[in-house]
């Protein structure tokens, strides 16, 4: 696996685990993954207007035995806490892929408050955080997240940090 | 007609469809009128009913009816462009629009003032949008089910709730019962 094709490998891992639905709010960090989803037969991306819709779509899929990965930027985590009470209260297994802003190397000061609040917010709402800081960590973390969600029935945010993604340059 | 009467009129139309029902009074009223294992009742998190319905409809072929409210759709207005652009012909969104936040004391919503949810849905790109009077809801639902196409029905009714017991089932139990019903049908 190289720096450039991790999105494809990650998608293959999700698909092998039975994921067919990818609700997403666009972010630079999930751009390639969603492009790969759209190129592949049998799986579907759902462009969202807000992240909370994605949590609901994933829960709806789960009610009929479907599997989804909700993709969002870290800013979107700030939109969803009330909707995570639905996930926690109903014990819906939800897997999120969160691509970070406002952490390691960030140059935009506006991004820091939300970026730094991602982990405490998710933890407070009962979502386990699995951070990926390097390419070597990606696939083991993805497999761990898939097991924790779709086998053990918990909720997990696979958090791709800017140590891994690189900080956006302005 | 108030919401409870609308629900009573559509109960005979709903046969084996999967139903997601909006939080608060709508779920309590439906639960009292005709509880079914294929009903999923929201007990919290206002605004998600239509999005859950879309997730269900995109993930399997059985018909799905999301019974939502005007206040709830206004909370999650972004749901309408998402529904419009991800067409699931097994999905019906029934918005019972009584122009008020019924579960919190019947305070008025914008849908009861200048905002038309049917016009919003059309502007968002939803192809089949029907606005009807409360008395015609059952007939419109029947037509939508027969049409096999994604339909948004906005039912204009009067504000008001009836006194019914709260749902004491735990959310996990509601979900589990629903999933087992789906599995039984697919077995």
Interface residues (C-beta under 8 A of the other chain):
Chain A: X20 X21 X23 X44 X46 X47 X48 X49 X50 X52 X53 X54 X55 X56 X57 X58 X59 X60 X61 X63 X64 X65 X66 X68 X82 X83 X85 X86 X89 X90 X91 X92
Chain B: X18 X20 X40 X42 X43 X44 X45 X47 X48 X51 X52 X53 X54 X55 X56 X57 X58 X59 X60 X62 X76 X78 X79 X81 X82 X85 X86 X171 X172 X174 X175 X178 X179 X182 X183 X186
